[in-house]
Amino acid sequence: MTNDKGILIRNIFYMLTYAFQELRRNNYEKIAGEDFDNIYDLFAEILACGISYQLKQGLHRDYVQYNDTLSALKGKLDINSTIRNFINRKNKLGCEFDELSVDNKFNQILKATAYILLKHKEVKPARKAALKKLMPYFMDVSAIEVKNIKWNTMRFDRNCKTYRMLMYICYFVIDNMLLTTEKGEYMMNTFSDEHMCRLYEKFILEYFKRHHPETKARAAQIDWNIDKETSTVSILPILQTDILLELKGRTLIIDAKYYGKTWQEHYGKRTVHSHNLNQVFTYVMNYDCKLTGKVDGMLLYAKTQEEVVPDGKVNYNTGNTIYVKTLDLNQKFEGIKAQLDKLISYCSTD
C-alpha cells in the first residue's frame, strides 16, 4: 500500500516538510527517497531520525523538584522530613531541591509514542528495530499516561524548539489511538480526516509563504463588519482564515478542506457542503467591508479517492467571486506544486 485514502505517502512527507522546516535538514533528508507502505511506517521513520538527531544535540532537560534525605543541606530544608529523621535517630536532613533532568513531558511523550509504534502491526520490522535501539537512552524517562497529556499547554522556547515537529507527529499517533486491548496492545484508527485537514491547511499556507512571498500569505483573523457599539460582540465566533493572499490590488481568501467525501447529496443531487460555502462567503463579505468587489474566496478541497470533484465558481452581484477548486494529492509532487502555482492567477487583477 503506497497511499492513505488516495494520497501518496511520499506526498504526506513532502507536506510535512513544508509544515515543519526541520524536515528539510539534518537526518531527515534521506527519508524523501524511501518508499513507505503506510502512514505509521513513515511516522516511525521520522521519529527514529528525529530522536537520533535529538540525542546528538542532547535530550531536552527541565528542572525537576526532588525530595531526598541527605547528610548535607541541598536546596531548601524540609522541616517535617528532618524532624521525622531525628525522631527515628537518623542524622540526616530532609531536602527539597531542583535538578536538571531528562524526565520531562517532551521526552515522556517521545518515549510513549515510540512504544506505541513498536506495537503497531503495520510498522516494518526494520523501523521497529531502529526505534528499539534508541529506547535505552530513555531509561531515566518515566512512563506517561497518554490520555492525560494536555497538548494545549505545551510551549516551545529556544531550548526545546527542535521538539515542535516531533510533538506534532506524536500528537497524530497518540490522538489516533482508540483503546488498549486486554493484552496491552494498542488499537488505532486509520489516519483521520481531522489530522489530514490540519496538515493540509498548514502545508498550503507554508507553500505560498515559501514560493510566493509576493502574496504576503498569512492566516489572518477578520473583523466582523458590524456596529460593535450596538451589537453583542461576545456571541460571535472568531473569523479565522486558513490562508489569505494579497496581490496586485486583489485579495483571495482560501479555505482548505479535507474530507473523505467532498460532496453532499440531497435527492441524488451533488452539491458542495453548504456550511463551507457560507463560511467562506462570510469571510469575504466581512473583509470586503467597503464592497469594493476586490476580495474573492476559494474552497480548496483535497482530492482523495472520488472520481468526480468540485470545480466551479459563484459570481455575486457585489463583484465578489467564490471559487470551488480541488487539489489532487494523488500525483507526483511536481504536479501538486503546479496546481498551487496556478492558483495565484485567481489573486490578481490581470
C-alpha positions in Angstrom: 0.0 0.0 0.0 1.6 3.3 -1.1 -1.3 5.7 -0.3 -3.6 6.6 2.6 -7.1 7.5 1.4 -5.8 8.1 -2.1 -2.9 10.3 -1.0 0.6 9.1 -1.8 2.5 8.5 1.4 5.5 10.3 0.0 3.4 13.4 -0.6 2.4 13.4 3.1 6.1 13.6 3.9 6.5 16.5 1.4 3.6 18.2 3.1 5.2 17.7 6.4 8.5 19.2 5.1 6.6 22.4 4.3 4.8 22.5 7.5 8.0 21.9 9.5 11.3 23.2 8.1 13.2 20.8 10.3 12.3 18.0 7.9 14.4 19.7 5.2 17.5 19.4 7.3 19.7 17.1 9.3 18.8 13.3 9.4 15.5 13.7 7.5 16.9 14.3 4.0 17.2 10.5 3.2 13.5 9.9 4.0 12.3 11.6 0.8 13.9 8.8 -1.3 12.3 5.9 0.6 9.1 4.1 -0.1 6.5 3.7 2.7 3.6 1.3 2.8 1.5 3.3 5.3 1.5 6.5 7.3 2.6 4.9 10.5 5.6 3.4 8.8 6.5 6.9 7.7 5.9 8.3 11.2 8.2 5.6 12.7 11.0 6.6 10.4 10.6 10.3 11.1 10.5 9.6 14.8 13.6 7.4 14.7 15.5 10.0 12.7 14.3 12.8 15.0 15.2 11.1 18.2 18.7 10.2 16.8 19.3 13.8 15.9 18.0 14.9 19.3 20.4 12.5 21.1 23.3 14.2 19.2 22.1 17.6 20.4 21.3 16.2 23.8 17.8 15.4 25.2 15.9 18.4 26.5 16.3 18.9 30.2 14.0 20.6 32.6 14.3 21.4 36.3 12.5 18.8 38.3 11.9 19.0 42.0 13.2 16.2 44.2 12.7 15.4 47.9 15.5 13.4 49.5 17.3 12.7 52.7 20.9 13.8 52.7 23.9 14.2 55.0 24.4 17.8 54.0 21.8 20.5 53.1 21.0 20.8 49.5 18.4 23.3 48.3 15.7 24.0 50.9 15.4 22.3 54.2 12.3 20.1 54.6 11.5 20.7 58.3 8.9 17.9 58.6 11.1 15.3 57.0 14.1 16.4 59.1 12.2 16.2 62.3 11.0 12.7 61.4 14.6 11.7 60.8 15.7 13.0 64.2 12.9 11.2 65.9 14.0 8.0 64.2 17.6 8.7 65.2 18.7 9.4 61.7 21.2 12.2 61.4 20.0 13.2 58.0 18.4 16.3 56.6 15.2 16.4 54.6 16.0 18.4 51.5 13.9 19.9 48.6 16.0 20.8 45.5 15.7 21.2 41.8 17.9 19.4 39.3 18.0 19.4 35.5 16.5 16.1 34.3 15.6 14.4 31.0 12.4 13.1 32.8 10.1 15.8 31.4 6.9 15.8 29.3 8.7 16.2 26.0 10.8 13.1 26.4 8.0 11.2 28.1 5.8 11.8 25.1 8.6 10.7 22.7 9.1 7.5 24.7 5.4 6.7 24.8 4.9 7.3 21.1 7.9 5.1 20.2 6.4 2.2 22.2 3.0 2.7 20.5 4.7 2.4 17.1 6.7 -0.5 18.3 3.5 -2.4 18.9 1.8 -1.2 15.6 1.4 -4.1 13.3 1.9 -2.0 10.1 5.3 -0.6 11.0 8.0 -2.6 9.3 10.5 -4.7 11.4 13.5 -2.6 10.2 11.9 0.6 11.5 10.9 -1.0 14.8 14.5 -2.2 15.2 15.7 1.4 14.7 13.3 2.7 17.3 14.1 -0.1 19.8 17.8 0.6 19.5 17.1 4.2 20.8 15.0 3.2 23.8 17.9 2.6 26.2 18.6 6.3 26.1 15.2 6.9 27.7 15.8 4.6 30.8 15.7 7.7 33.1 12.4 8.9 31.5 9.3 7.7 33.3 6.2 6.3 31.6 3.3 8.7 31.0 -0.5 8.1 30.6 -1.1 9.3 27.1 -4.7 10.0 27.7 -3.8 12.7 30.3 -1.4 14.7 28.1 -2.5 18.3 27.9 -1.4 19.2 24.4 -2.7 22.8 24.5 -0.4 23.6 27.5 2.8 22.8 25.6 5.1 25.7 25.0 8.3 25.7 22.9 11.1 28.1 23.9 14.6 28.2 22.3 15.7 25.3 24.5 13.1 22.9 23.1 12.1 24.3 19.7 13.6 21.3 18.0 10.8 19.2 19.6 8.0 21.1 17.9 7.8 18.9 14.8 8.3 15.7 16.8 5.5 16.6 19.2 3.3 17.2 16.2 4.0 13.6 14.9 3.5 12.3 18.4 0.1 14.0 18.7 -1.0 12.5 15.4 -0.1 9.0 16.6 -1.4 9.3 20.1 -4.6 11.1 19.2 -5.4 8.4 16.7 -5.1 5.6 19.3 -8.5 4.3 20.1 -8.0 2.0 23.1 -5.8 -0.7 24.6 -6.7 -4.3 24.3 -6.7 -6.8 27.2 -3.3 -8.0 26.0 -1.9 -4.5 26.3 -1.7 -3.9 22.5 -2.8 -0.6 21.1 -5.6 -0.3 18.6 -5.6 2.5 16.1 -7.7 4.3 13.5 -6.5 5.0 10.1 -5.1 8.5 9.7 -8.1 10.6 10.3 -9.7 13.4 8.2 -9.2 15.8 11.1 -5.5 15.2 11.3 -5.1 15.4 7.5 -7.1 18.6 7.4 -4.8 20.4 9.8 -1.7 19.2 7.9 -3.3 20.2 4.6 -4.1 23.7 5.8 -0.6 24.3 7.2 1.1 22.8 4.1 -0.7 25.2 1.7 0.0 28.2 3.8 3.7 27.4 4.1 3.9 26.6 0.4 2.7 30.1 -0.5 4.9 31.7 2.1 8.0 30.0 0.7 7.4 30.1 -3.1 5.2 33.2 -3.4 6.3 35.8 -0.8 4.8 38.5 -3.1 1.3 37.3 -2.0 2.0 38.1 1.7 0.4 34.8 2.6 -0.9 34.5 6.2 -3.6 33.0 8.3 -5.4 36.2 9.3 -8.3 37.0 11.6 -11.1 39.1 10.1 -13.1 41.7 12.0 -16.9 41.5 11.8 -18.3 44.3 9.7 -20.8 45.3 12.3 -21.8 48.1 14.6 -19.8 47.0 17.6 -21.4 49.6 20.0 -24.9 48.2 19.5 -24.0 44.5 18.8 -23.5 41.7 21.2 -19.9 41.0 20.1 -19.3 38.3 22.7 -21.6 35.8 21.0 -19.9 36.0 17.6 -17.3 33.4 16.6 -13.8 34.3 15.6 -13.4 34.7 11.8 -10.1 32.8 11.4 -9.0 32.2 7.8 -6.7 29.4 6.7 -4.9 31.3 4.0 -5.2 34.9 2.9 -3.3 36.1 -0.2 -2.9 39.7 -1.5 -1.6 40.5 -4.9 -2.0 43.4 -7.4 -4.9 45.0 -5.7 -7.0 41.9 -5.0 -7.4 39.5 -2.1 -8.0 35.8 -2.2 -9.2 34.0 1.0 -8.6 30.3 0.7 -10.5 27.8 3.0 -8.7 24.5 2.8 -11.0 21.5 3.2 -10.1 17.8 3.5 -12.9 15.2 3.6 -13.1 11.6 2.8 -16.2 12.7 0.7 -16.2 16.2 -0.7 -19.8 16.2 -1.9 -23.1 16.3 0.0 -26.1 14.6 -1.7 -29.7 15.5 -1.5 -32.3 13.6 -3.6 -29.5 12.4 -5.8 -28.1 15.9 -6.5 -24.4 16.5 -5.6 -23.5 19.9 -4.1 -20.7 21.3 -2.1 -21.2 21.4 1.7 -23.5 24.4 2.3 -21.8 25.4 5.6 -18.4 25.5 3.7 -19.8 27.9 1.2 -21.5 30.0 3.8 -18.2 30.1 5.8 -16.0 31.4 3.1 -18.8 33.9 2.0 -18.8 35.3 5.5 -15.0 35.8 5.4 -15.2 37.5 2.0 -18.1 39.9 2.8 -16.7 40.9 6.2 -13.2 41.5 4.8 -14.6 43.5 1.8 -16.4 45.8 4.2 -16.4 48.7 1.7 -17.9 46.4 -1.0 -15.1 47.0 -3.5 -15.6 43.6 -5.1 -11.8 43.1 -4.9 -12.0 40.3 -2.4 -12.7 36.7 -3.5 -12.9 33.4 -1.8 -12.0 29.9 -2.6 -12.9 26.5 -1.2 -9.9 24.3 -1.9 -10.8 20.7 -1.5 -8.3 17.9 -1.4 -9.0 15.2 -4.0 -8.7 11.8 -2.4 -10.5 8.8 -3.9 -13.5 10.4 -5.6 -13.7 10.4 -9.3 -16.0 13.5 -9.7 -14.6 16.5 -7.8 -15.9 20.1 -7.2 -14.8 22.6 -9.8 -16.7 25.9 -10.4 -17.4 29.4 -9.2 -20.1 31.6 -7.9 -20.2 35.3 -9.1 -22.1 37.6 -6.7 -23.8 40.8 -7.7 -21.3 42.7 -5.4 -18.5 41.8 -7.7 -17.0 39.1 -5.4 -16.4 35.6 -6.6 -16.2 32.3 -4.7 -14.2 29.6 -6.5 -14.6 25.9 -5.7 -11.4 24.0 -6.7 -9.8 20.7 -6.0 -6.1 19.9 -5.3 -5.2 16.4 -6.5 -2.9 14.9 -3.9 -2.6 11.5 -5.6 0.0 12.5 -8.1 3.7 13.3 -8.3 4.6 16.3 -6.1 5.6 18.4 -9.1 2.0 18.2 -10.2 0.8 19.4 -6.8 3.2 22.3 -7.0 2.0 23.2 -10.5 -1.7 23.3 -9.3 -0.8 25.5 -6.4 1.2 27.9 -8.5 -1.8 28.2 -10.9 -4.0 29.4 -8.0 -2.0 32.7 -8.0 -3.9 33.7 -11.1 -7.1 34.0 -9.0 -5.4 36.5 -6.8 -4.7 39.2 -9.4 -6.4 41.9 -11.5 -4.6 40.5 -14.5 
